[in-house]
Amino acid sequence: MKKFQNKPSRSILNKRIIFSIVCLVLGFMLAYSYSLSSSKKLNGEPVSSTYFEQEERYREDLVQQKERNKELAEELEARQLQVREIEKSLSGSEEKYEGLINEAEDLRLLIGLLPATGEGVSVELEDAEYNPESVNPNDYIVHESHVFQVLNELKISGAEALSINGQRLHANSYIKCNGPVITIDGQPFPAPFIIEAVGDPSVLVPSLQLSGGVLDQLLNDNIVVTIEEKSKIKMPAL
């Protein structure tokens, strides 16, 4: 007995094979597409997040740097103001110290610690001729009071150094009259008495010649007075 079985036709088998291949290719394409999409998503998210984080950090650093620059600019301006104030104070100090130095120099000259050289004035005081009809002959003699009048006026007028008959005077000098002779620091000097002063003649001379001043008083006391400007006077230190 023969057994009979239905067999698919050849065309149907070919169709099935083609369909299977198409499905396989399509499945592979879908799987690859899904895998590629997933990979992009997985790889893209962290890259984008890191970029924004860095940008945010850079922005914060920039803001901080601007704030620091502002602080430094303000500090620099404050320091510059301090420097200007210090310069002003130093300038004032220099002027003050310079004035003190000049004052000390003037005092050293006046007390005779330093030699004095410069222009000045010479004042000669001489006894007047004696008048026999006068009751008191002392009225025609130069006394220490007359010398002090001249010395004080010259000091007030800015004399830097003073001498009498070549004897340099100092702060503690004493003058005493003894008849026609005056004693200066223990040294006797006869008339005429020549008082020299180092200083500005344009100031010293007018001060002596003021109306009602020293010159007029000396002339009223019968003292012969000679005033002369000097272009150069030298006085040694004591």
C-alpha positions as CSV (number, residue, x, y, z in Angstrom):
1,M,0.0,0.0,0.0
2,K,1.4,3.4,-0.9
3,K,1.2,6.3,1.5
4,F,0.4,9.6,0.0
5,Q,1.3,13.1,1.7
6,N,0.6,16.6,0.5
7,K,3.9,18.5,-0.2
8,P,4.2,22.3,-0.5
9,S,4.8,23.5,-3.9
10,R,8.2,25.0,-4.8
11,S,6.9,28.5,-5.3
12,I,5.4,28.6,-1.9
13,L,8.6,27.4,-0.3
14,N,10.5,30.1,-2.1
15,K,8.1,32.8,-0.9
16,R,8.5,31.5,2.7
17,I,12.2,31.7,2.4
18,I,12.2,35.3,1.0
19,F,9.7,36.4,3.7
20,S,11.9,34.9,6.4
21,I,14.9,36.7,5.0
22,V,13.0,40.0,4.8
23,C,11.8,39.6,8.4
24,L,15.2,38.8,9.6
25,V,16.8,41.8,7.8
26,L,14.0,44.1,9.1
27,G,14.4,42.8,12.6
28,F,18.2,43.3,12.4
29,M,17.7,46.9,11.1
30,L,15.2,47.6,13.9
31,A,17.5,46.2,16.5
32,Y,20.4,48.1,15.1
33,S,18.4,51.3,15.0
34,Y,17.2,50.9,18.5
35,S,20.7,50.1,19.7
36,L,22.1,53.1,17.9
37,S,19.4,55.4,19.3
38,S,19.9,54.1,22.8
39,S,23.7,54.5,22.5
40,K,23.2,58.1,21.4
41,K,20.9,58.9,24.2
42,L,23.2,57.2,26.7
43,N,26.3,59.0,25.4
44,G,24.6,62.4,24.8
45,E,23.1,63.1,28.2
46,P,26.3,63.1,30.2
47,V,28.2,65.1,27.6
48,S,25.5,67.8,27.6
49,S,25.3,67.8,31.4
50,T,29.1,68.2,31.8
51,Y,29.2,71.1,29.4
52,F,26.6,73.0,31.2
53,E,28.3,72.4,34.6
54,Q,31.6,73.7,33.2
55,E,29.9,76.7,31.7
56,E,28.2,77.5,35.1
57,R,31.5,77.1,36.9
58,Y,33.2,79.5,34.4
59,R,30.4,82.0,34.9
60,E,30.8,81.8,38.6
61,D,34.6,82.2,38.4
62,L,34.2,85.2,36.1
63,V,31.7,86.9,38.5
64,Q,34.1,86.2,41.4
65,Q,37.1,87.6,39.4
66,K,35.1,90.8,38.6
67,E,34.3,91.2,42.3
68,R,37.9,90.7,43.2
69,N,39.1,93.2,40.6
70,K,36.6,95.7,42.0
71,E,37.9,95.2,45.5
72,L,41.5,95.5,44.4
73,A,40.7,98.7,42.5
74,E,39.0,100.2,45.6
75,E,42.0,99.1,47.7
76,L,44.4,100.7,45.3
77,E,42.5,104.0,45.4
78,A,42.6,103.9,49.2
79,R,46.3,103.3,49.2
80,Q,46.9,106.1,46.8
81,L,45.0,108.5,49.0
82,Q,47.1,107.3,52.0
83,V,50.3,107.9,50.0
84,R,49.2,111.4,49.1
85,E,48.4,112.2,52.7
86,I,51.8,110.8,53.8
87,E,53.5,112.9,51.1
88,K,51.6,116.0,52.3
89,S,52.6,115.3,55.9
90,L,56.2,114.7,55.0
91,S,56.2,117.9,52.9
92,G,54.9,119.8,55.9
93,S,57.4,118.1,58.2
94,E,60.3,119.0,55.8
95,E,59.2,122.6,55.8
96,K,58.9,122.5,59.6
97,Y,62.3,120.9,60.1
98,E,63.9,123.3,57.6
99,G,62.5,126.2,59.6
100,L,63.8,124.7,62.8
101,I,67.2,124.2,61.2
102,N,67.3,127.7,60.0
103,E,66.2,129.0,63.4
104,A,68.9,126.9,65.1
105,E,71.5,128.2,62.7
106,D,70.4,131.8,63.5
107,L,70.7,131.1,67.2
108,R,74.2,129.6,66.8
109,L,75.2,132.7,64.9
110,L,73.7,135.0,67.5
111,I,75.4,133.3,70.4
112,G,78.7,133.2,68.6
113,L,79.2,129.5,68.0
114,L,79.6,129.9,64.3
115,P,81.7,132.4,62.3
116,A,79.6,135.1,60.6
117,T,80.3,136.5,57.2
118,G,78.1,138.7,55.0
119,E,76.9,142.2,54.3
120,G,75.8,144.4,57.1
121,V,76.1,147.8,58.8
122,S,78.6,149.6,61.0
123,V,77.5,152.1,63.7
124,E,80.2,154.3,65.2
125,L,79.4,156.0,68.5
126,E,81.8,158.8,69.5
127,D,82.0,161.2,72.4
128,A,81.0,164.8,71.5
129,E,83.3,167.7,72.1
130,Y,83.2,168.9,75.6
131,N,81.4,172.2,76.2
132,P,83.0,174.0,79.2
133,E,79.7,175.7,79.9
134,S,78.0,172.4,80.4
135,V,77.1,171.5,84.0
136,N,77.8,167.8,83.6
137,P,80.6,166.5,81.3
138,N,79.0,163.0,81.3
139,D,76.4,164.5,79.0
140,Y,79.0,164.3,76.2
141,I,80.2,160.7,76.9
142,V,79.0,157.5,75.3
143,H,77.5,155.3,78.0
144,E,76.5,151.6,78.0
145,S,72.9,152.7,77.7
146,H,73.7,154.2,74.3
147,V,75.4,151.0,73.2
148,F,72.5,148.9,74.3
149,Q,70.1,151.1,72.4
150,V,71.9,150.4,69.2
151,L,72.4,146.7,69.9
152,N,68.8,146.1,70.8
153,E,67.5,147.8,67.7
154,L,69.9,145.8,65.5
155,K,68.8,142.5,67.1
156,I,65.1,143.4,66.7
157,S,65.8,144.2,63.0
158,G,67.3,140.8,62.3
159,A,71.0,141.1,62.9
160,E,72.6,137.7,62.7
161,A,75.8,138.5,64.6
162,L,77.1,141.5,66.5
163,S,80.5,142.8,67.6
164,I,81.9,145.9,69.4
165,N,85.4,147.0,68.4
166,G,86.0,143.6,67.0
167,Q,84.8,141.8,70.2
168,R,82.2,139.2,69.2
169,L,79.1,139.3,71.4
170,H,77.2,136.3,72.6
171,A,73.9,135.6,74.4
172,N,75.5,136.1,77.8
173,S,77.7,139.1,77.0
174,Y,77.8,141.9,79.5
175,I,78.7,145.5,78.9
176,K,79.7,148.0,81.7
177,C,80.6,151.6,81.5
178,N,83.6,152.9,83.4
179,G,84.1,156.6,82.5
180,P,85.3,157.0,78.9
181,V,85.9,153.3,78.7
182,I,83.3,150.4,78.4
183,T,84.1,146.8,79.5
184,I,82.8,144.0,77.2
185,D,83.0,140.5,78.8
186,G,85.9,141.7,80.9
187,Q,87.8,143.4,78.1
188,P,88.1,147.3,78.3
189,F,87.6,149.3,75.1
190,P,88.0,153.1,74.7
191,A,85.8,155.3,72.5
192,P,84.9,155.5,69.7
193,F,82.8,152.3,69.8
194,I,82.3,150.6,66.5
195,I,79.3,148.3,66.5
196,E,79.1,146.0,63.6
197,A,76.1,143.8,62.6
198,V,75.8,141.1,60.0
199,G,72.4,141.3,58.3
200,D,70.4,143.0,55.6
201,P,71.5,146.7,55.4
202,S,68.2,147.6,53.7
203,V,66.5,146.6,56.9
204,L,69.0,147.5,59.5
205,V,69.8,151.0,58.5
206,P,66.2,152.3,58.1
207,S,65.4,150.8,61.5
208,L,68.1,152.9,63.1
209,Q,66.9,156.0,61.3
210,L,63.2,155.9,62.1
211,S,61.8,159.2,63.2
212,G,62.1,159.4,67.0
213,G,64.1,156.2,67.0
214,V,67.6,155.3,68.1
215,L,69.5,157.8,65.9
216,D,67.4,160.8,67.1
217,Q,67.8,159.7,70.7
218,L,71.5,159.5,70.4
219,L,71.8,162.9,68.7
220,N,69.7,164.4,71.5
221,D,72.2,163.0,74.0
222,N,75.0,164.7,72.1
223,I,76.5,161.5,70.7
224,V,78.3,161.6,67.4
225,V,76.8,158.8,65.3
226,T,78.1,157.5,62.0
227,I,76.2,154.8,60.1
228,E,77.7,153.0,57.2
229,E,76.6,150.1,55.1
230,K,79.1,147.3,54.6
231,S,79.3,144.9,51.7
232,K,81.2,142.3,53.7
233,I,81.8,141.9,57.4
234,K,83.7,139.0,59.0
235,M,83.3,137.8,62.6
236,P,85.2,134.8,64.0
237,A,83.4,132.3,66.2
238,L,84.0,132.7,69.9
